[in-house]
Amino acid sequence: MHLRMPSIDQGVQAFIWTLVFFLFMWLGALAVGFSGPTSFVVSLLLACGIFLLVRTRGGDYPRPR
């Protein structure tokens, strides 16, 4: 029996990518010396952009036959 990966909705995938990149950017900004609130707000804005990008352009659309 061949087990396949479960089908994950594109919105869930976009949220997971957003969460991972948000944490990466936020912790990275804190590591290089940005203040806490500034790094949080900038990372949050960039994460929203990543969410929209992955949500709109991140799909693997099947080719027409």
C-alpha positions as CSV (number, residue, x, y, z in Angstrom):
1,M,0.0,0.0,0.0
2,H,1.4,3.4,-1.0
3,L,0.7,6.2,1.5
4,R,0.2,9.6,0.0
5,M,0.6,13.0,1.6
6,P,-2.8,14.5,2.7
7,S,-4.2,17.3,0.6
8,I,-3.7,20.6,2.4
9,D,-5.7,23.6,1.5
10,Q,-3.8,26.5,0.0
11,G,-4.9,28.9,2.7
12,V,-3.5,26.6,5.4
13,Q,-0.2,26.3,3.5
14,A,-0.1,30.1,3.2
15,F,-0.7,30.5,6.9
16,I,2.1,28.0,7.8
17,W,4.6,29.8,5.5
18,T,3.5,33.1,7.0
19,L,4.0,31.9,10.5
20,V,7.4,30.4,9.8
21,F,8.7,33.5,8.0
22,F,7.2,35.8,10.6
23,L,9.1,34.0,13.4
24,F,12.3,34.0,11.4
25,M,12.1,37.7,10.6
26,W,11.0,38.7,14.1
27,L,13.7,36.7,15.9
28,G,16.3,37.8,13.3
29,A,15.4,41.5,13.8
30,L,15.7,41.1,17.6
31,A,19.1,39.3,17.2
32,V,20.6,42.1,15.2
33,G,19.5,44.8,17.7
34,F,16.1,46.2,16.5
35,S,13.7,47.2,19.3
36,G,11.0,44.7,20.2
37,P,7.9,46.7,19.0
38,T,9.6,47.9,15.8
39,S,10.7,44.4,14.9
40,F,7.3,43.0,15.7
41,V,5.4,45.5,13.5
42,V,7.8,45.3,10.6
43,S,7.7,41.5,10.7
44,L,4.0,41.4,10.9
45,L,3.6,43.7,7.9
46,L,6.0,41.6,5.9
47,A,4.2,38.4,7.0
48,C,0.9,39.8,5.7
49,G,2.6,40.4,2.4
50,I,4.0,36.8,2.4
51,F,0.5,35.5,3.2
52,L,-1.0,37.3,0.2
53,L,1.8,36.3,-2.1
54,V,1.6,32.6,-1.2
55,R,-2.2,32.6,-1.1
56,T,-2.5,34.1,-4.6
57,R,0.5,32.7,-6.4
58,G,1.5,29.7,-4.4
59,G,-0.7,27.1,-6.0
60,D,0.4,24.3,-8.2
61,Y,-2.2,24.3,-10.9
62,P,-2.6,21.2,-13.1
63,R,-1.8,21.5,-16.7
64,P,-4.6,21.3,-19.2
65,R,-4.7,18.0,-21.2
